[in-house]
Amino acid sequence: MELHLASMENITCWAFRKLFASSCTDSYTGVLSLNNLLRRATWKEVDLYPIPGQRQWIQIATAKDEECKKFIERLVRMKKENPEKYNIYGIQLNCSSPSYHFTDIGQGPALIKRADKVSRLVKILLNQNEFKVSVKTRLGLAEEEVRQGAVYRLFSELEKIKDKNFVHVVVHFKHARENSDAPYNYSMMKKLSEYGIPIIVNGGINNYNDFLRATQNANKKNIIGFMMGREALRNPDCFNESNKILYHKNLPSRTPEQVKKEFEENCEINPPKEGYMKAIKHYCPWAKDLVIPIYDYGVIVK
């Protein structure tokens, strides 16, 4: 069973992801726009330094074939030039982020109804042998697409990809126009789990029992793990219970003070940019009184 830490905008910098070094199997960068990334001479946003025992993914947003091709060429080159920084297990194509910055230009969940396009982008990303590839999706861009079964058509196309490096699809069980407090819709779980695609379950999962309830009617063969995000903001030890149940690993629980100290130490090793520090201090209870310099990729600016 795989335990994934969700990609969270302006949160999941290396210093934050490393808090979960012993407890989760996979973690992700925030969503990186290929349009922005490919225009820059350096990729400072990519901070995939080693985290022992954790597979790290770079999550990207695009709707263009050519951007995928250029990205793969650049990523392979950058990893060769600086392997310590580009400790990348896989590339995830984002079809999930509800941000209008993505949907207004045909990216993110606006791609869900364009199953052929998503399949083509995935195949381009697979045109290399160094990185695994996955997709993160919602149930649709809006309620109408959910009723029309757009995500089923997407799975039908992705199921045709026969490449061992295409490893899973993360499904967030809401559509992109739903509010954060709207209930999650697991009614499509059973049918999605019948496709020959490994699934990571995302949305409304705060512990192992939540995962069991969400997947009670699913084909367990194709459900390979679950992802947590909101709960991880509150409690960086949120995967401990699952580790105990699944792997008989008794991981020590940390106090908020211990988490804060560990995060400070991580920041000293690989400092995040200012935007990440502000967001983490705002959303994470253990970081409310965090008193450390604000960094901007290694330079103290405050």
N, C-alpha and C positions, 0 to 999 in steps of 0.2 A: 504494500500500500504506500503510495507516494503522498507526501505532505508538502503542500506548496504555499509559500508566502506570496500574497497577491502583489502585483504591480500597483503602486499608488503614486500619483503625481506629486512631485516635490516632497516625497517621503522616503522612497526606497533607494536612498543612496547607499554606498558601500558600508558606511558606518552603522546605518540602521540594519541592513541585511545581515551584518555580522553578529548582531545580537541573537540571531536564530541559527548560529553555526552548528550547534549540537542537536537542534530539534527539528528542523525541516529539511527535506531532501532537495527542494528546488526553490530558487528565488528569481525575481525579475527586476530589471531596471524600470523606471517610469517609461511611459510611452514616448519614443523619440520620433519626431517627424523627419522622414528621409529628405523631404524638400529642404528643411533647414540644415540637417546634418551634412548633406552633400555640398552645400554652399560654403561651408566653413573649412578653413585650412587645418584646424585641429579639432579633435573630437573630445573636448573636455567633459562633456556629459557622460561619456562612457567610462565608468569607474569600476570595471570588473576585475579588481585585484583578487588574489586567491582567498577563498573561504573554505577551510578544511571541511570535508564531508558534505559540501553543498554544491549542487549544480546550478550555475548561474546562466540566466537567459537575458538576451537583449531584446526588448520589445519595440517593434517599429510600427509606424503608421504610414501607409502609402496606398495609392490606387494605380500606380504607373509601372508598367513593365520595365521601362528604361531605368527608373530609379532603383528598382530591385537589382538589376544587372550591375549598375555602378556601385551600389552598396556592397554587394558580395565581393567584387573586385577590390574595393577599398578595404573591407574588413579583413580579407585574407592577407592583404599586404600589411595592414596595421598590426595584426597579430604576429606576423613574422618579424616585424621590426621591434615590437615591444611586447613579448609574450607575457611578461609579468602583469601588465595592465589589462590585457585582453584575454582573461581567463574565462572564455565563453564556451558553454556547453551547447547552447542552441539559440535559434532566432525564432521569435514568435511574432506572427502577423496579427496586428490588433484589428478586430472587427467588433469591438466592444465599447470603447470609450464613448460616452454620450456627449462629449464636448462638441459644441457647435463649430469649434475651430477645425474639427475633423469632418463632421457630418456635412457641413455646408460645402465642402469641396470633394464630396463623394468618397470619403475615407471612413474608417471606423465602422459602426453599424450600418452606415449607408451602403456598405458592400454586401451585406447579408443576402439581399435579393439578387445580387449579381454573382451567382454561384460559379459560372464559367470564368469570370474575372478572378475570383478568389483562387480557384483551382489553378489558373495560369500563373498567378503570382507565387503560389506555393511551389509550383514546379520550377520556376526560375530560381527561387531561393534554395531549392534542392540541387541546383546545378553546381555542386561543390561537395567535397567529401569530409570537411572538417567539422561541420556543425549540424546538430539535429534541427528539425523545423516543426513548429506547431502553429495552431491558430487559436485565438481566443474570440469567442462570439457571444452574442446575446440571442434572445429568441426572435428578435426582429428589431427594426428601427422604431416601429410604433405598433399599436394594437392591431391595426389592419394586417400587417405582415405576419403577426402571430396567428391570426385567424386563417390567413392564406397558407400557412405552413412553409414560409420562406426558409426557415432553418432546416426543415426536412429536405428541401431541394439542395441546400448547401451541403448537407451530410451525404446526399446521394452522389454529388460530384466529388467530394473529397474521398469518398469510399473507393473511387476508381483509381486513386493514386496508389500505385504499388511500389513503394520505395521504403526501405527499412529505416531511413532517416526521417520519415514523416511519422512522428511518434504519438501525438495525441491532439485532442481538441479540448480546450477549457470552455465550459459552458456556464455563463452567468444567467441564472434563471429569472430574468426580467427582460422587458424590452427597453430600449434606450430612452423612451420618453416618460418612463415611470419615475415617480418621486422616490427618494431614498427610503421613506417610511412605508412604501407600498409593499404588500405581501409578495413573497416569492412564489412563482408558478412552477411547481414540480410536475404538473399534469403531463408534460411532454417528455418527462424523463424516461418512461418505459419505452416509448417508440424510438427515441434517440439512442437508447442503449442497445437496440436491436441491430443497428448498423455496425459494420465491421470496423469501427474506429474506437480506439481507447479514449475514454472520457475522464476529465478531471472536473469534479463538481464544484461550482463556485456560487456563492450567494446565500446568505442566511445560515452559514455554517459557523458555529462558535465552539463546537466540541465534537467529539466522535459520535455521541448520541444523536446530535443534529444530523450528521451525515447518514447514520443508519436510518433515521426517520425519512429523510429526503429520498433515499434510494431503496426503500422497502419493496417497491414493485418493479424495480429495474432488473435488467439482465446483468448480474454481478460480474460476469466474465469480462465485460467491456468497461466496467467502472474501476479505474485503477488508482483513484486517489481523490483528495479534495483540497480546496484552497481556502485560506482565511486571510482577511484584510482588516476589516474594522476591529475585530477582536484583537488582532495583533497590535493595533495602535494602543489599546488599553492595557494589554497584558502580553509582553514579549515571551512569557512562558506558556502561551496558549496551546502549544503543541505537546506539552509535557505529558498530559493525560493520554493522548493518542499514542505517544511513544511507549508509555507503560503498558497499554492494552495490546498494541500491535507487536512491539518488539521487546517487551519486558525490560525496557530501559528506564531506570529510576533517575531522572534528571533532577538536579536540585532546583528548588524554587528560589527566585531572587527577590529581594525587597526592592521597592522603587528606588531607594538610594543606591543599591548595588547595580541596578540597570542603568541609572544615570551615570554612575562612575564608569561603567564599562563603555557606555556610549561616548563619554568624554575621551576615554583612552583610544577608542576607534577613530575619533575625529582627529586626534593628534597624529595618528598613523597616516590616514588618507582623508584630509579635510574636505567636507562637502561645501558646495557653494551656499551663499547667503540665503537664497530662497528655500533651500531644504531645511536649514536651521530654523527659520521662522515658522515653517509649516509644522515641523516636528514639535516645536515648543507650543504651538497652538493646539494641535490635535492629540498629543500624547500626555496623559495625566502625570506620568513620572518625570516629564521634562518641563513642567510648568515653571519651576524655579531654577532651571538650568542657567548657570552663570559661567559661560565660557566665551571666548572671542568668537565673533562671526567671521567665518572663513570664506574665501572665494578661491577655491581650488589651490590651496596651499599658502595663500597670502592672507595675513590677518588684516582685516579692514575696519575692525571695531573692537 
